[in-house]
Amino acid sequence: MHRLSPSRRHFLQLSAAGGAVLAVPGWATGWAQQPSAPAAPSELERRPFGKTDMRVTVLGFGGAEIGFEQTEQSTIETLLNTALDAGLNVVDTAECYRDSEVQIASAIGHRRKDFYLFTKCGHAVDGASADGAWTKGRLLASLERSLKRLKTDAVDLLQLHSCSLEELQKGEAIEALEEAKRAGKTRYIGYSGDSKAARYAVECGRFDALQTSINFCDQECIELVLPLAKEKQMGVIAKRPIANAAWRYDQSPTNGYHVEYWNRLQVLKYEFALGEARANQGPDGAAGIAMRFTAMQPGVSVLIVGTTKPERWKQNAELLRAGPLSAEFERSIRARWKAAAKPDWTGQT
């Protein structure tokens, strides 16, 4: 996929769900290495990011919404500076999220030492042709553009953005990121994508990190990818952790970006995502369960959630303050998936 689909753009323009969250003690499920002491309620829990030198907050900020919604810069400044003040230390964006990179640099560029900066490359930008988007020259040029827009000499993580399995196997795209790493333009490199391509990205042993879809409507990676990624000590970034909040719709949404997860929910029939239960805004409501389920999957380092509303911070903090789901409840979600999931329910890019 070389460009974001119209439905993807539409979703980003409409989405109001998300934010970053204050951490709760006890989240490091599945990690051999634990924080030296439990996080205080007012702090953000930090997890090891694979075998890198980074310890990342369990929730990071995703920059897609602010870019596609063309959020007022004053709002972004309040949102991001409040987040950093609360302890958040991961900001994830991409070259194709309109002006997100510029907005982030303007808002918190002066605080560059306070956070880890992740971006992605590979999509055609500024109306350029998608042909050849995965060549070394195009990818390195994209990185230079991102560094200029982000007003930094280097990012902490550069990721291939939904590069196909075929392109990964050619090797040129990975070589481009390795060259950028050697040149000091990025400290680490990663792959952002799903399913068989994500599995290959882990198996090839050339990436430091993986960003992939993980939520209660998208569980393919839990067996296909996560165990091996953990074994190889890769940092794992969970995208789409709230499943596009697809439970909000009474009927199939017109926005195609939500449709797949909505269709899956009709089959999965989780009680917490049906009928009046959907109105529950607490930690045992659909949004709270979604984030708590994703955050407790073994090997997950950080959840990337976007928002354009600074007030989402306290709301999401309250959702996660309940801690991980009970083992029995988590197993019931997994069991329902295994019983109902269709063969074509692969990870959603």
Secondary structure, DSSP 4 states (H G I P E B T S, - for coil): --S--HHHHHHHHH----------TT--TT-SS--SSPPPTTS--EEE-TTSS-EEESEEEE-HHHHHTT--HHHHHHHHHHHHHHT--EEE--TTSTTHHHHHHHHHGGGGGGSEEEEEE-S--TT--STTTTSHHHHHHHHHHHHHHHT-S-EEEEEEES--HHHHHH-HHHHHHHHHHHTTSEEEEEEE--HHHHHHHHHT---SEEEEE-BTTB-HHHHHTHHHHHHTT-EEEEESTTGGGGGG-SS--SSHHHHHHHHHHHHH--GGGSGGGGG--STTSHHHHHHHHHHTSTT--EEEE--S-TTHHHHHHHHHTT-SPPHHHHHHHHHHHHHH--TT-PPP-
